[in-house]
Amino acid sequence: MESFAAAGSQMGPHFAALSNGSVTDKVLPDMAHLISPYWHQFPAMDPIWAKILTAYMIMIGSIAWCGNGVVIYIFATTKSLRTPANLLVINLAISDFSIMLVNTPLMGINLYFETWVLGPMMCDVYATLGSIFGCSSIWSMVMISLDRYQVIVKGMAGRPMTIPLALGKIVYVWGMSTIWCIAPMLGWGRYIPEGNLTSCGIDYFDRGWNARSYLIFYTIFVYYIPLFLICYSYWFIIAAVSAHEKAMREQAKKMNVKSLRSSEDAEKSAEGKLAKVALVTISLWFMAWTPYMVINSIGLFKFEGLTPLNTIWGACFAKSAAVYNPIVYGISHPKYRIALKEKCPCCVMGKR
């Protein structure tokens, strides 16, 4: 925190400049060795952008804290929602809550000073924890998708979700996320300030094989493999639900009745609705994180096109994924909405 104290006494024009009129002008001496030469070419950003970004982070941080906090409380205290499968939902909410709890205040401090002022160690901590929580979030969604696949596509032939199995999957998610995201602190790749130098992330400018290999494998593990598994699961889920609905309509038509739905069919329909909730949540996650993945890929293969403004907005937009989960569940999850109305009626708008 010595660098933070130093920043407090050197605000504004008293910062030691690394270059003349550059976005790197306010970089503190202990961070200079981590700044990519690529950023020296860009002029300092208008201070209004720091205020806009701060307001944005406060807004999505507040929504994510409240929303995911309520999700954790409702799912943990409502007996009908304490199912093995919903443990994965709770884990997703914990991941989303945690990433905003850690990253929002730290980024807010640096936006105030318009550069990273917390020192190299906190740069590593910020990036590592952000990566762990983000990775845990997407792999929790993978586990939710695979669970929906087992229930809807395989049915009775599928492996039933139990509490030990759900807890095992959660341990697996956190274990793998920690191993992958702590690697830069152990020498494979590294974390550096990015964008307007108020946040830290993976070094995607280093031309060395060490840094490039880490970013390639990290992107495959955290983005492409989850995307493939989720698409695979939902391809068959949608096909199974569509086939079932078609068979029901054809049979009802033959028997000249409006519906053939039994309690089992109603349950299958409810499972289908839950699958839709999960699909919407996951789609929003990929919408939020894809720009940041594109930024990393551009940095990996070429430099053109990246600016301090678009890269920092990519990082901020990625964090908005933590906001979507409680909103989607609040609108679409029937049992959650009922429990929310009972325990926190002020959070429910409209009729059920």
TIKOL-62728 format. One record per atom (N, C-alpha, C): residue in three letters; z, y, x. Coordinates in steps of 0.1 Angstrom, whole numbers, padded with zeros to 4 digits, always signed. Each point is the difference from the previous one (the first is absolute). Example, Ala and Ser with C-alpha at 12.3 -4.5 7.8 and 13.67 -1.06 7.14 Angstrom:
ALA+0078-0057+0132;ALA+0000+0012-0009;ALA+0000+0012+0009;SER-0007+0011-0004;SER+0000+0011+0009;SER+0008+0011-0008;
# end
This chain:
MET+0000-0012+0008;MET+0000+0012-0008;MET+0000+0013+0009;GLU+0000-0002+0013;GLU+0000+0012+0009;GLU-0013+0008-0002;SER-0011-0008-0002;SER-0013+0007-0002;SER+0000+0008-0013;PHE+0007-0005-0010;PHE+0001+0006-0013;PHE+0008+0013+0001;ALA+0011+0000+0008;ALA+0008+0012+0003;ALA-0008+0010+0007;ALA-0008-0005+0010;ALA-0008+0009+0008;ALA-0011+0007-0009;ALA-0005-0008-0009;ALA-0010+0006-0009;ALA+0006+0011-0009;GLY+0013-0001-0004;GLY+0006+0010-0008;GLY+0001+0013+0007;SER+0002-0001+0013;SER+0001+0013+0008;SER-0013+0005+0006;GLN-0011-0007-0003;GLN-0013+0004+0005;GLN-0010+0001-0010;MET+0004+0003-0012;MET-0010+0001-0011;MET-0010+0011+0002;GLY-0012-0002-0007;GLY-0010+0010+0000;GLY-0007+0002+0014;PRO-0001+0012+0004;PRO-0007+0003+0013;PRO+0007-0005+0012;HIS+0012-0004-0001;HIS+0008-0004+0012;HIS-0003-0015+0004;PHE-0007-0007-0008;PHE-0004-0014+0004;PHE-0009+0001+0012;ALA+0002-0010+0009;ALA-0009-0001+0012;ALA-0013-0006-0005;ALA-0011+0007+0003;ALA-0013-0004-0004;ALA-0006-0010+0010;LEU-0007-0010-0006;LEU-0007-0009+0009;LEU-0015+0005+0002;SER-0004+0008-0009;SER-0014+0006+0001;SER+0000+0013-0008;ASN-0011+0007+0001;ASN+0000+0014-0006;ASN-0007-0001-0014;GLY+0008+0003-0010;GLY-0005+0001-0014;GLY-0003-0014-0005;SER+0007-0010+0004;SER-0003-0014-0005;SER+0011-0005-0009;VAL-0003-0010-0008;VAL+0010-0007-0008;VAL+0011-0005+0008;THR-0002-0002+0013;THR+0010-0006+0009;THR+0009+0011+0006;ASP-0001+0013-0004;ASP+0007+0010+0007;ASP+0015-0001-0002;LYS+0005-0006-0011;LYS+0015+0000-0002;LYS+0006-0014+0005;VAL-0008-0008+0006;VAL+0005-0013+0004;VAL+0011+0002+0011;LEU+0011-0007-0002;LEU+0011+0001+0010;LEU-0003-0008+0012;PRO+0006+0004+0012;PRO-0003-0006+0013;PRO+0002-0015+0000;ASP+0010-0005-0007;ASP+0003-0014+0000;ASP-0010-0009-0008;MET-0008+0007-0008;MET-0010-0007-0008;MET-0014+0001+0006;ALA-0002+0009+0010;ALA-0013+0003+0005;ALA-0008-0012+0005;HIS+0007-0010+0006;HIS-0007-0012+0005;HIS-0005-0009-0011;LEU+0005+0002-0012;LEU-0005-0008-0012;LEU-0011+0006-0008;ILE-0004+0012+0003;ILE-0010+0007-0007;ILE-0014-0004+0005;SER-0009-0005-0009;SER-0013-0003+0004;SER-0008+0013+0004;PRO-0008+0000+0011;PRO-0008+0011+0003;PRO-0010+0004-0011;TYR-0003-0009-0009;TYR-0009+0003-0010;TYR+0004+0012-0009;TRP+0014+0002-0002;TRP+0005+0010-0009;TRP-0001+0014+0007;HIS-0002+0001+0012;HIS+0000+0013+0007;HIS-0012+0009-0005;GLN-0010-0006-0005;GLN-0012+0008-0004;GLN+0001+0007-0013;PHE+0011-0003-0008;PHE+0001+0005-0013;PHE+0010+0012+0000;PRO-0004+0011-0007;PRO+0009+0012-0001;PRO+0012-0003-0008;ALA+0010+0008+0001;ALA+0013-0002-0007;ALA-0003+0001-0015;MET+0006-0009-0008;MET-0002+0000-0014;MET+0007+0012-0007;ASP-0005+0005-0011;ASP+0006+0011-0007;ASP+0014-0005-0005;PRO+0010+0008+0003;PRO+0014-0004-0004;PRO+0001-0004-0015;ILE-0009+0005-0008;ILE+0001-0003-0015;ILE-0001-0014-0002;TRP-0008-0007+0009;TRP-0002-0015-0002;TRP+0014-0007+0002;ALA+0008+0004+0009;ALA+0013-0006+0002;ALA+0008+0001-0013;LYS+0000+0012-0006;LYS+0007+0002-0013;LYS-0005-0009-0011;ILE-0013-0001-0001;ILE-0006-0008-0010;ILE+0003-0015+0002;LEU-0001-0005+0012;LEU+0004-0013+0004;LEU+0014-0003-0003;THR+0009+0009+0003;THR+0014-0001-0002;THR+0003-0002-0015;ALA-0006+0009-0008;ALA+0001+0000-0015;ALA-0004-0014-0005;TYR-0012-0004+0005;TYR-0005-0013-0004;TYR+0009-0012+0003;MET+0006+0000+0012;MET+0009-0011+0004;MET+0013+0001-0008;ILE+0005+0012-0002;ILE+0012+0001-0009;ILE-0003-0006-0014;MET-0011+0004-0005;MET-0004-0005-0014;MET-0001-0015+0000;ILE-0008-0006+0008;ILE-0002-0015-0001;ILE+0013-0007+0005;GLY+0007+0006+0009;GLY+0013-0006+0005;GLY+0010-0001-0011;SER+0001+0011-0008;SER+0010+0001-0011;SER-0004-0010-0011;ILE-0013-0001-0003;ILE-0005-0009-0010;ILE+0003-0015+0004;ALA-0003-0002+0013;ALA+0001-0014+0005;ALA+0015-0004+0001;TRP+0009+0009+0004;TRP+0014-0003+0000;TRP+0005-0003-0013;CYS-0003+0008-0010;CYS+0005-0001-0013;CYS-0006-0013-0007;GLY-0013+0000+0001;GLY-0007-0011-0007;GLY+0003-0014+0005;ASN-0001-0002+0013;ASN+0004-0013+0006;ASN+0014-0003-0001;GLY+0009+0010+0001;GLY+0014-0002-0002;GLY+0003-0005-0014;VAL-0007+0005-0010;VAL+0002-0004-0014;VAL-0005-0015-0001;VAL-0012-0003+0006;VAL-0005-0013-0001;VAL+0010-0010+0006;ILE+0005+0003+0012;ILE+0010-0009+0006;ILE+0012-0002-0009;TYR+0005+0011-0005;TYR+0012-0001-0009;TYR-0003-0008-0013;ILE-0011+0003-0006;ILE-0003-0007-0013;ILE-0002-0015+0003;PHE-0008-0004+0010;PHE-0003-0014+0002;PHE+0012-0007+0005;ALA+0009+0007+0007;ALA+0012-0007+0006;ALA+0011-0001-0011;THR+0000+0008-0010;THR+0011+0000-0010;THR-0004-0006-0013;THR-0012-0003-0002;THR-0005-0006-0013;THR-0002-0015+0001;LYS+0008-0007-0007;LYS-0001-0015+0002;LYS-0014-0006-0003;SER-0006+0005-0010;SER-0013-0005-0004;SER-0011+0003+0011;LEU+0003+0009+0009;LEU-0010+0004+0010;LEU+0004-0006+0014;ARG+0011-0007+0000;ARG+0004-0006+0013;ARG-0006-0014+0002;THR-0013+0000+0000;THR-0007-0013+0002;THR-0004-0001+0014;PRO-0003-0012+0005;PRO-0005-0002+0014;PRO-0012+0009+0004;ALA-0010+0000-0010;ALA-0012+0008+0003;ALA+0004+0015+0001;ASN+0009+0005-0007;ASN+0004+0014+0000;ASN+0007+0004+0012;LEU+0005-0010+0008;LEU+0006+0003+0013;LEU-0010+0007+0009;LEU-0012-0005-0001;LEU-0011+0006+0007;LEU-0003+0014-0004;VAL+0001+0003-0013;VAL-0001+0014-0005;VAL+0011+0009+0006;ILE+0012-0005+0000;ILE+0011+0007+0005;ILE-0002+0003+0015;ASN-0005-0010+0007;ASN-0003+0002+0014;ASN-0010+0011+0003;LEU-0010+0000-0009;LEU-0011+0010+0001;LEU+0006+0014-0002;ALA+0009+0001-0010;ALA+0006+0013-0003;ALA+0009+0005+0012;ILE+0007-0010+0006;ILE+0009+0003+0011;ILE-0009+0005+0012;SER-0011-0006+0002;SER-0009+0004+0011;SER-0005+0015-0003;ASP-0005+0002-0012;ASP-0005+0013-0004;ASP+0011+0011+0001;PHE+0012-0003-0005;PHE+0011+0009+0001;PHE+0004+0003+0015;SER+0000-0010+0008;SER+0004+0002+0014;SER-0010+0008+0008;ILE-0013-0002-0002;ILE-0009+0008+0008;ILE+0001+0015-0003;MET+0002+0003-0012;MET+0002+0014-0004;MET+0014+0006+0005;LEU+0010-0009-0001;LEU+0013+0004+0005;LEU+0000+0004+0015;VAL-0007-0008+0007;VAL-0001+0003+0015;VAL-0010+0010+0004;ASN-0012-0001-0005;ASN-0011+0009+0005;ASN+0000+0014-0006;THR+0004+0002-0013;THR-0001+0013-0006;THR+0009+0010+0007;PRO+0013-0002+0003;PRO+0008+0010+0006;PRO-0004+0003+0015;LEU-0004-0011+0007;LEU-0004+0002+0014;LEU-0013+0008+0001;MET-0009-0003-0009;MET-0013+0007+0000;MET+0003+0015-0004;GLY+0009+0002-0010;GLY+0003+0013-0004;GLY+0005+0009+0011;ILE+0009-0006+0008;ILE+0005+0008+0012;ILE-0011+0004+0009;ASN-0009-0009+0003;ASN-0011+0003+0009;ASN-0010+0010-0006;LEU-0002-0001-0013;LEU-0009+0010-0006;LEU+0006+0014+0001;TYR+0013+0001-0001;TYR+0007+0013+0001;TYR-0003+0006+0013;PHE+0001-0008+0011;PHE-0003+0005+0013;PHE-0014-0001+0004;GLU-0008-0006-0008;GLU-0015-0001+0002;GLU-0004-0008+0012;THR+0009-0009+0005;THR-0003-0009+0010;THR+0011-0011+0000;TRP-0002-0011+0008;TRP+0011-0010+0001;TRP+0011+0005+0009;VAL+0012+0001-0006;VAL+0012+0006+0008;VAL+0011-0010+0002;LEU-0002-0012-0004;LEU+0011-0010+0000;LEU+0000-0009+0012;GLY-0010+0002+0009;GLY+0000-0008+0013;GLY-0008-0013-0001;PRO-0003-0006+0011;PRO-0008-0012+0000;PRO+0006-0012-0007;MET+0013-0002+0002;MET+0007-0011-0006;MET-0001+0000-0015;MET+0003+0012-0006;MET-0001+0001-0015;MET-0015-0001-0005;CYS-0009+0004+0009;CYS-0014-0003-0003;CYS-0003-0015-0002;ASP+0006-0008+0009;ASP-0002-0014-0001;ASP+0008-0006-0013;VAL+0012+0006-0002;VAL+0008-0005-0011;VAL-0007+0003-0013;TYR-0005+0013-0002;TYR-0007+0004-0012;TYR-0012-0009-0003;ALA-0009-0002+0011;ALA-0012-0007-0002;ALA+0003-0015-0003;THR+0010-0006+0007;THR+0003-0014-0001;THR+0006-0003-0014;LEU+0009+0008-0005;LEU+0006-0002-0013;LEU-0010+0002-0011;GLY-0008+0011+0002;GLY-0011+0002-0010;GLY-0010-0011-0001;SER-0003-0006+0011;SER-0009-0011+0001;SER+0006-0013-0006;ILE+0013-0002+0003;ILE+0007-0012-0005;ILE+0000+0001-0015;PHE+0005+0011-0006;PHE+0001+0001-0014;PHE-0014+0000-0007;GLY-0010+0006+0006;GLY-0013-0001-0006;GLY-0006-0014+0000;CYS+0002-0007+0011;CYS-0004-0014+0002;CYS+0007-0009-0010;SER+0013+0002-0001;SER+0008-0008-0010;SER-0005+0003-0014;SER-0003+0012-0003;SER-0005+0003-0014;SER-0013-0007-0003;ILE-0010+0000+0009;ILE-0012-0007-0003;ILE+0001-0015+0000;TRP+0008-0005+0008;TRP+0002-0015+0000;TRP+0009-0005-0011;SER+0008+0009-0006;SER+0007-0003-0012;SER-0010-0001-0011;MET-0010+0009+0000;MET-0010+0000-0010;MET-0009-0013+0001;VAL-0002-0005+0012;VAL-0007-0012+0002;VAL+0008-0012-0006;MET+0013+0000+0002;MET+0008-0011-0005;MET+0000+0001-0016;ILE+0000+0012-0005;ILE+0000+0001-0015;ILE-0013-0005-0005;SER-0011+0003+0007;SER-0014-0004-0005;SER-0001-0016+0001;LEU+0006-0005+0011;LEU-0001-0015+0001;LEU+0009-0007-0010;ASP+0011+0007-0004;ASP+0008-0006-0011;ASP-0007+0001-0013;ARG-0007+0011-0003;ARG-0008+0001-0012;ARG-0011-0011+0000;TYR-0005-0003+0011;TYR-0011-0010+0002;TYR+0006-0014-0004;GLN+0012-0003+0005;GLN+0006-0013-0002;GLN+0003-0001-0015;VAL+0005+0010-0007;VAL+0004-0001-0014;VAL-0012+0000-0009;ILE-0010+0008+0002;ILE-0011+0002-0009;ILE-0012-0010+0003;VAL-0003-0002+0012;VAL-0012-0008+0003;VAL+0004-0015+0001;LYS+0011-0003+0007;LYS+0004-0014+0002;LYS+0009-0005-0012;GLY+0007+0009-0006;GLY+0008-0004-0011;GLY+0011-0010+0004;MET+0000-0011-0008;MET+0011-0011+0003;MET-0002-0006+0013;ALA-0013+0000+0005;ALA-0002-0007+0013;ALA+0004+0009+0012;GLY+0003+0013-0003;GLY+0004+0009+0011;GLY+0014-0002+0004;ARG+0004+0005+0012;ARG+0013-0001+0005;ARG+0009+0011-0007;PRO+0010-0004-0007;PRO+0008+0010-0008;PRO+0008+0009+0010;MET+0002+0012-0004;MET+0007+0010+0009;MET+0015-0002-0003;THR+0008-0003+0010;THR+0014-0001-0001;THR+0007+0011+0009;ILE+0012+0002-0002;ILE+0007+0010+0007;ILE+0000-0003+0015;PRO+0003-0012+0005;PRO-0002-0003+0014;PRO-0014+0003+0006;LEU-0010-0004-0008;LEU-0014+0003+0004;LEU-0003+0015+0001;ALA+0005+0007-0010;ALA-0002+0015+0000;ALA+0007+0006+0012;LEU+0012-0004+0002;LEU+0008+0006+0012;LEU-0007-0004+0013;GLY-0005-0012+0001;GLY-0007-0004+0012;GLY-0012+0008+0002;LYS-0008+0003-0010;LYS-0012+0009+0001;LYS+0004+0014+0004;ILE+0011+0005-0005;ILE+0005+0013+0004;ILE+0004+0001+0015;VAL+0007-0011+0004;VAL+0004+0000+0014;VAL-0013-0001+0009;TYR-0009-0008-0004;TYR-0013-0001+0007;TYR-0007+0013+0001;VAL-0001+0008-0011;VAL-0006+0013-0001;VAL+0006+0009+0010;TRP+0014+0002+0000;TRP+0007+0009+0009;TRP-0001-0004+0014;GLY+0001-0013+0003;GLY-0001-0005+0013;GLY-0013+0003+0007;MET-0011-0004-0007;MET-0014+0003+0005;MET-0002+0015+0002;SER+0004+0008-0010;SER-0002+0014+0001;SER+0007+0006+0012;THR+0013-0004+0002;THR+0007+0005+0011;THR-0006-0004+0014;ILE-0004-0012+0001;ILE-0007-0005+0012;ILE-0012+0008+0004;TRP-0009+0002-0010;TRP-0012+0007+0002;TRP+0002+0015+0003;CYS+0009+0006-0007;CYS+0002+0014+0001;CYS+0009+0005+0011;ILE+0008-0009+0006;ILE+0008+0004+0011;ILE-0007-0003+0013;ALA-0012-0006+0000;ALA-0008-0004+0012;ALA-0003+0013+0008;PRO-0004+0011-0006;PRO-0003+0012+0009;PRO+0012+0005+0008;MET+0012-0002-0005;MET+0012+0003+0007;MET+0003-0009+0012;LEU-0006-0012-0001;LEU+0002-0010+0011;LEU-0012-0001+0009;GLY-0010+0009-0001;GLY-0011+0001+0009;GLY-0014-0004-0004;TRP-0001-0005-0012;TRP-0014-0003-0006;TRP-0004+0011-0009;GLY-0009+0009+0005;GLY-0003+0012-0007;GLY+0011+0010+0002;ARG-0001+0011-0008;ARG+0011+0010+0001;ARG-0001+0010-0012;TYR+0011+0007-0002;TYR+0001+0010-0011;TYR-0001+0013+0006;ILE-0008+0009-0005;ILE-0001+0014+0005;ILE-0001+0010-0012;PRO+0003+0013+0002;PRO-0002+0010-0010;PRO-0015+0000-0004;GLU-0002+0003-0013;GLU-0014+0000-0005;GLU-0002+0012-0009;GLY-0013+0002-0004;GLY-0003+0011-0009;GLY+0004+0013+0005;ASN+0008+0008-0007;ASN+0005+0013+0005;ASN+0012-0002+0008;LEU+0003-0012+0005;LEU+0011-0004+0009;LEU+0013+0002-0006;THR+0001-0002-0014;THR+0013+0000-0006;THR+0004-0014-0005;SER-0008-0010+0002;SER+0004-0014-0003;SER-0005-0009+0011;CYS+0004-0012+0000;CYS-0004-0009+0011;CYS-0006-0013-0006;GLY-0009-0005+0007;GLY-0007-0013-0005;GLY-0006-0007+0012;ILE-0008-0010-0003;ILE-0006-0008+0011;ILE-0010+0008+0008;ASP+0000-0002+0013;ASP-0010+0007+0008;ASP-0013-0006-0001;TYR-0009+0007-0007;TYR-0014-0005-0003;TYR-0010+0007+0009;PHE+0004+0008+0010;PHE-0009+0007+0009;PHE+0000-0007+0014;ASP+0010-0008+0003;ASP+0000-0007+0013;ASP-0011-0010+0001;ARG-0008+0002+0011;ARG-0012-0009+0002;ARG+0004-0013+0007;GLY+0012-0001+0004;GLY+0004-0013+0007;GLY+0001-0011-0010;TRP-0002-0013+0006;TRP-0001-0012-0009;TRP+0014-0002-0006;ASN+0011+0003+0007;ASN+0013-0002-0006;ASN+0002+0007-0013;ALA-0003+0013+0000;ALA+0001+0008-0013;ALA-0010-0005-0010;ARG-0013-0002+0004;ARG-0010-0003-0010;ARG+0002-0014-0006;SER+0004-0009+0008;SER+0003-0014-0005;SER+0011+0000-0010;TYR+0010+0008+0003;TYR+0011+0001-0010;TYR-0004+0006-0013;LEU-0008+0011+0000;LEU-0004+0006-0012;LEU-0010-0009-0008;ILE-0008-0007+0007;ILE-0009-0010-0007;ILE+0007-0011-0007;PHE+0010-0006+0007;PHE+0007-0011-0006;PHE+0010+0005-0011;TYR+0005+0012+0002;TYR+0009+0006-0010;TYR-0007+0003-0012;THR-0013+0006+0001;THR-0008+0003-0012;THR-0003-0013-0008;ILE-0004-0010+0008;ILE-0003-0013-0007;ILE+0012-0005-0007;PHE+0011+0000+0006;PHE+0012-0006-0006;PHE+0006+0008-0012;VAL+0000+0013+0002;VAL+0006+0009-0010;VAL-0009+0004-0011;TYR-0013+0000+0002;TYR-0010+0005-0010;TYR-0010-0011-0005;TYR-0007-0006+0010;TYR-0011-0009-0005;TYR+0005-0013-0005;ILE+0009-0006+0006;ILE+0005-0013-0005;ILE+0007+0002-0013;PRO+0009+0010-0002;PRO+0006+0002-0013;PRO-0011+0003-0011;LEU-0010+0008+0004;LEU-0011+0003-0010;LEU-0007-0013-0004;PHE-0003-0009+0010;PHE-0007-0012-0003;PHE+0008-0009-0009;LEU+0013-0002+0003;LEU+0009-0008-0008;LEU+0002+0005-0014;ILE+0001+0013-0002;ILE+0002+0006-0013;ILE-0013-0001-0008;CYS-0012+0002+0006;CYS-0012-0001-0007;CYS-0003-0014-0004;TYR+0003-0010+0009;TYR-0001-0014-0003;TYR+0008-0004-0012;SER+0013+0004+0000;SER+0009-0003-0011;SER-0005+0005-0013;TYR-0004+0013+0000;TYR-0003+0007-0013;TYR-0014-0004-0004;TRP-0009-0005+0008;TRP-0013-0005-0004;TRP+0002-0012-0009;PHE+0009-0009+0004;PHE+0002-0012-0007;PHE+0009+0003-0012;ILE+0009+0009+0001;ILE+0009+0004-0011;ILE-0009+0006-0012;ILE-0008+0009+0004;ILE-0009+0006-0011;ILE-0009-0010-0006;ALA-0005-0009+0009;ALA-0009-0011-0006;ALA+0008-0009-0009;ALA+0012-0004+0004;ALA+0008-0009-0009;ALA+0004+0007-0013;VAL+0004+0012+0000;VAL+0004+0007-0012;VAL-0012+0002-0009;SER-0012+0004+0006;SER-0012+0001-0008;SER-0004-0013-0007;ALA+0000-0011+0008;ALA-0004-0013-0005;ALA+0010-0004-0011;HIS+0013+0002+0001;HIS+0009-0003-0010;HIS-0002+0008-0013;GLU-0002+0013+0002;GLU-0002+0008-0012;GLU-0013-0004-0007;LYS-0011-0003+0007;LYS-0012-0004-0006;LYS+0001-0013-0007;ALA+0008-0010+0005;ALA+0002-0013-0006;ALA+0008+0002-0013;MET+0010+0009+0000;MET+0008+0003-0012;MET-0009+0006-0011;ARG-0008+0009+0004;ARG-0009+0007-0010;ARG-0010-0010-0006;GLU-0005-0009+0008;GLU-0010-0009-0005;GLU+0006-0010-0009;GLN+0012-0005+0004;GLN+0008-0010-0009;GLN+0004+0006-0013;ALA+0004+0013+0001;ALA+0004+0007-0013;ALA-0011+0001-0009;LYS-0012+0003+0006;LYS-0012+0002-0008;LYS-0004-0013-0007;LYS+0001-0011+0007;LYS-0003-0013-0006;LYS+0009-0004-0011;MET+0013+0004+0001;MET+0010-0003-0010;MET+0001+0011-0011;ASN-0008+0010+0002;ASN-0001+0011-0010;ASN+0014+0007-0002;VAL+0007+0002+0012;VAL+0013+0007-0001;VAL-0001+0012+0010;LYS+0009+0009-0002;LYS+0000+0012+0009;LYS+0005-0003+0014;SER+0011-0008+0001;SER+0006-0003+0013;SER+0006-0013+0000;LEU+0000-0006+0012;LEU+0006-0013+0003;LEU+0012+0001+0009;ARG+0005+0012+0002;ARG+0010+0002+0010;ARG+0013-0007-0004;SER+0005-0009+0009;SER+0013-0006-0002;SER+0010+0008+0009;SER+0012-0005+0001;SER+0010+0007+0009;SER-0004-0002+0014;GLU-0007-0011+0003;GLU-0004-0002+0014;GLU-0012+0009+0003;ASP-0009+0002-0009;ASP-0011+0010+0002;ASP+0006+0014+0001;ALA+0010+0003-0008;ALA+0006+0014+0001;ALA+0006+0002+0014;GLU+0006-0011+0005;GLU+0006+0001+0013;GLU-0010+0002+0011;LYS-0012-0007-0002;LYS-0011+0001+0010;LYS-0006+0014-0001;SER+0000+0006-0012;SER-0005+0013-0002;SER+0009+0010+0007;ALA+0013-0002-0001;ALA+0010+0009+0006;ALA-0001-0001+0015;GLU-0003-0012+0005;GLU-0002-0002+0015;GLU-0012+0008+0004;GLY-0011+0000-0009;GLY-0012+0007+0003;GLY+0003+0015+0001;LYS+0008+0005-0009;LYS+0004+0014+0000;LYS+0007+0004+0013;LEU+0009-0009+0004;LEU+0008+0003+0013;LEU-0010+0000+0012;ALA-0010-0009-0001;ALA-0010+0000+0011;ALA-0008+0013+0000;LYS-0002+0006-0011;LYS-0007+0012-0001;LYS+0008+0011+0006;VAL+0013+0000-0003;VAL+0009+0010+0006;VAL+0000-0001+0016;ALA+0001-0012+0005;ALA-0001-0002+0014;ALA-0013+0004+0006;LEU-0011-0003-0007;LEU-0013+0004+0005;LEU-0002+0015+0001;VAL+0005+0007-0010;VAL-0001+0015+0000;VAL+0009+0005+0012;THR+0012-0005+0002;THR+0008+0005+0011;THR-0006-0003+0013;ILE-0006-0011+0002;ILE-0006-0004+0013;ILE-0013+0009+0002;SER-0008+0002-0011;SER-0012+0008+0002;SER+0004+0014+0004;LEU+0011+0006-0005;LEU+0004+0013+0003;LEU+0005+0000+0015;TRP+0006-0011+0004;TRP+0005+0000+0014;TRP-0012+0000+0010;PHE-0011-0007-0003;PHE-0011+0000+0008;PHE-0008+0013+0000;MET+0000+0007-0012;MET-0006+0013-0001;MET+0008+0010+0009;ALA+0013-0001+0001;ALA+0008+0009+0008;ALA-0001-0003+0015;TRP-0001-0013+0004;TRP+0000-0003+0014;TRP-0014-0001+0006;THR-0010-0001-0008;THR-0014-0002+0006;THR-0004+0013+0008;PRO+0003+0012-0004;PRO-0004+0011+0009;PRO+0007+0000+0013;TYR+0012-0004+0001;TYR+0007-0001+0013;TYR-0006-0011+0008;MET-0004-0011-0006;MET-0006-0011+0007;MET-0013+0005+0006;VAL-0008+0008-0008;VAL-0013+0005+0005;VAL+0002+0009+0012;ILE+0011+0009-0001;ILE+0003+0009+0011;ILE+0003-0008+0013;ASN+0008-0011-0001;ASN+0003-0008+0011;ASN-0013-0007+0006;SER-0009-0004-0009;SER-0012-0006+0004;SER-0009+0009+0007;ILE-0001+0013-0005;ILE-0008+0010+0007;ILE+0005+0003+0013;GLY+0013+0001+0002;GLY+0006+0003+0013;GLY-0002-0012+0009;LEU+0000-0012-0005;LEU-0002-0012+0008;LEU-0014-0001+0006;PHE-0010+0004-0008;PHE-0014-0002+0005;PHE-0007+0013+0004;LYS+0004+0011-0005;LYS-0006+0013+0004;LYS+0010+0011-0004;PHE-0002+0012+0006;PHE+0008+0011-0002;PHE-0005+0010-0011;GLU-0013+0000-0002;GLU-0005+0010-0009;GLU+0005-0001-0014;GLY+0003+0011-0006;GLY+0004+0001-0014;GLY+0015+0001-0003;LEU+0008-0002+0010;LEU+0015+0001-0002;LEU+0004+0014+0004;THR+0008+0006-0009;THR+0006+0013+0002;THR+0015-0001-0002;PRO+0008+0010+0005;PRO+0014+0000-0003;PRO+0003-0001-0015;LEU-0008+0008-0008;LEU+0003+0001-0014;LEU-0003-0013-0008;ASN-0012-0006+0002;ASN-0003-0012-0007;ASN+0008-0012+0004;THR+0004-0001+0013;THR+0009-0011+0004;THR+0014+0001-0005;ILE+0005+0012-0001;ILE+0014+0001-0005;ILE+0000-0002-0015;TRP-0010+0005-0007;TRP-0001-0003-0014;TRP-0002-0015-0003;GLY-0007-0007+0009;GLY-0001-0014-0002;GLY+0013-0007+0001;ALA+0008+0004+0010;ALA+0014-0005+0001;ALA+0009+0003-0012;CYS-0001+0012-0005;CYS+0008+0004-0011;CYS-0005-0007-0013;PHE-0013-0002-0002;PHE-0005-0006-0012;PHE+0004-0015+0000;ALA+0000-0006+0012;ALA+0004-0014+0000;ALA+0014-0002-0005;LYS+0009+0009+0003;LYS+0014-0001-0005;LYS+0001+0001-0015;SER-0010+0006-0007;SER+0000+0001-0014;SER+0000-0014-0007;ALA-0004-0010+0007;ALA+0001-0014-0006;ALA+0013-0003-0005;ALA+0011+0006+0007;ALA+0014-0003-0004;ALA+0003+0006-0014;VAL-0008+0009-0005;VAL+0002+0006-0013;VAL-0005-0008-0012;TYR-0011-0008+0003;TYR-0007-0006-0011;TYR+0007-0011-0007;ASN+0007-0008+0008;ASN+0007-0012-0005;ASN+0009+0002-0012;PRO+0010+0009+0001;PRO+0009+0002-0012;PRO-0008+0006-0012;ILE-0010+0008+0003;ILE-0007+0006-0012;ILE-0008-0011-0007;VAL-0007-0008+0007;VAL-0008-0011-0006;VAL+0009-0009-0008;TYR+0012-0004+0006;TYR+0009-0009-0007;TYR+0006+0006-0012;GLY+0003+0013+0002;GLY+0006+0008-0011;GLY-0009+0001-0012;ILE-0013+0000+0002;ILE-0010+0001-0011;ILE-0004-0013-0005;SER-0001-0011+0008;SER-0007-0012-0003;SER+0009-0012-0001;HIS+0011-0001+0006;HIS+0008-0012+0000;HIS+0009+0000-0013;PRO-0003-0009-0009;PRO+0007+0001-0013;PRO+0015-0002+0001;LYS+0005-0010+0007;LYS+0014-0003+0001;LYS+0007+0011+0008;TYR-0006+0005+0010;TYR+0005+0011+0008;TYR+0002+0013-0008;ARG-0010+0002-0008;ARG+0000+0012-0009;ARG+0011+0000-0010;ILE+0003-0012-0005;ILE+0011-0002-0010;ILE+0013+0002+0007;ALA+0002-0006+0012;ALA+0012+0002+0007;ALA+0002+0015+0004;LEU-0011+0006+0004;LEU+0001+0014+0004;LEU+0004+0009-0011;LYS-0005-0003-0012;LYS+0004+0008-0012;LYS+0014-0002-0003;GLU+0006-0012+0002;GLU+0014-0002-0003;GLU+0009+0006+0011;LYS-0003-0001+0012;LYS+0009+0005+0011;LYS-0003+0014+0004;CYS-0012+0005-0002;CYS-0004+0013+0005;CYS-0010+0006-0010;PRO+0004+0003-0012;PRO-0010+0004-0010;PRO-0007+0013+0003;CYS+0006+0009+0008;CYS-0006+0012+0004;CYS-0013-0002+0009;CYS-0001-0012+0005;CYS-0012-0003+0009;CYS-0012-0006-0008;VAL+0002-0002-0013;VAL-0011-0006-0008;VAL-0005+0010-0009;MET-0014+0002+0000;MET-0007+0009-0008;MET-0008-0007-0010;GLY-0001+0004-0012;GLY-0008-0006-0010;GLY+0006-0012-0006;LYS-0007-0007-0009;LYS+0005-0012-0007;LYS-0004-0012+0007;ARG+0008-0010-0001;ARG-0003-0013+0006;ARG-0012-0006-0006;
# end
